[in-house]
Amino acid sequence: MSSSSVKLNAEQQQAVDHHYGACLVTAVPGSGKTATLTQRVLKLMDRVDPRAICCITFTNKASEEMKERIRALDPAAKRVWVSTFHKMGVKLLRSYGKKIGLREGFSVYDEDDCKGLMAKVHRMYAAQTEDDTKLTPKERGMLLNRAGDLRE
């Protein structure tokens, strides 16, 4: 169900026409990655169940744009998995995390979350010892484990 109005260069067309296995498309911003991937997904949908297609991007903005473009050209594309690396990883971990020993309801921390956790660990340590300058790796590990148990 490929749109013939989209003009692709030879490399882009090669990615669209790739037949077997995964296809990684990397390029600079504004070079036509989204148009290329949109056409690739639509071409795949001619021979593959949309639920078997996974299209991964780096940013939420790119992910949403990809979803909109694909779905505008073919409503069946709503079943294609379009996601960011991070969202895909979290979804897989939530689905299969028990198999690798993750607790249900685990948290994924961004940089600000990590800083907040470390501040909490520092306060806990300082309150217990009144000396926040001498922390052995073993003590640091023990405090991190305890702080992890304090999560909301």
N, C-alpha and C positions, 0 to 999 in steps of 0.2 A: 504494500500500500504506500509505496514511496512517492513523495511529491516531486513531480518533474520540474517544478518551477525553481527548485533550489539548485544553484550552480556550485559545484564542488570541483576542487582541483584534483589532480591525479592521485596525490597521497590521500586526500580525504575520501575519494571514491574507492581507493584500495581498502581503507578501513571499513567502509560501508559494505563492500563486497566480500570481506573476510568470511570464510565459511566454517572453519573448525576451531573450537576452543575460544578462550578469552581473547579479547582485543583491547590493548591498552592504547589510548589516544592521549598524547601529551603535546602541548603547544603553548605559545605565549597568549596572553589575554587578547581577545578580539580577533583571533585568527580563524574562527569558525568551528571550534570544538563542539559547541552545542548543536550547531546545524548538522555537523557530521554524525554525532551520536544520535541525534533525533532520527536521521535517515537510516542509520544502522539499526536502531530499535524497530522502526517500522518495517524494514526489510526482514529482520528476524521474525517478526510477528507473522509473516507470510508462511513460515514453516515451523514455528515453535510456539508453544503455549505461552502467552504473555507472563504467566506466573513463574516461568522458568527463566525469565530475563531479569538480570540485575544490572542496573546502571549506577555507578558510584561516582560522586563528585566530591570536591573538597569543601565547598561552602554551602550553607543553607540557601543562599540566594541562587546559586547555580542549580541546586537540586530542585527548587521550586520552579525556576525557569524551564528546566528540562521537562518536568512533569506537565507544565502548561503547554509547552510546544508539542509534545508527543500526543497529549490528550486532545488538543485542538485538531490534530490531523486524523486521529482514530480514537473514538471513545473506548474501545476495548483496551486501550493502553493504560486505563486506570488500574489494571491488574499487574502492570510491570512494576518491579521493585526499583524505585528511584530514591536514592538516599545519599547521605554523606558517609564518609568512612566511619566517623564517630557514631552516628546513629545506627549504622549497620552493626558495628561492633557491640554496642550496648544491647541492641535487640537480640543478637546471637547469644550474648552472655546471659541475658535474662531468660532466654529459651533453654539454653543448654548449660548454664553455669553450675548447676548441681553436679553435673558429670565431671567437672574439674575441681569440685570442692568449694565453690562459692556459696556463701550464705544467701538465702532468699532476701531480697530487699537491699542488696549491696548498693553502695553509693559510688558514683564516679566523680572524682574531684577535679575541678579545673585549678588553675594557678592560684586564684583568690581563695578557693576552698582550702588548698594546701597551706597557704600562708596563715589562714585562720586556725587551722588545726595545729600548726607548729606554734602559734602564739598561745594556744590553749595548753599544749604540752609544756611550753616554757613556764607559763604561770603555775601549772601543777608542780613542776620540778622546783621552782623558786619557793613556792609555799611549803613544800616538804623539807627542803634542805637549807633555805635561807642563803644558798650559795649557788648562783646560776652560772658559774664560770667553769666548773669542773665536772663534766658529764662524760662518763665513759661510753663507748659504743654499746656495751651491754645495757647500761642504764637507759640510754637513749632509746634502744629497741624496746625495753620493757615499758617505758612511758608511752611510746608510740602505740604499742599494743593496747595499753589501758585507755589511751585517748580514742583509739578506734572503737573501743567498746562503749564510749560515751556518745557516739553519734545518735542523732535524733531518731 
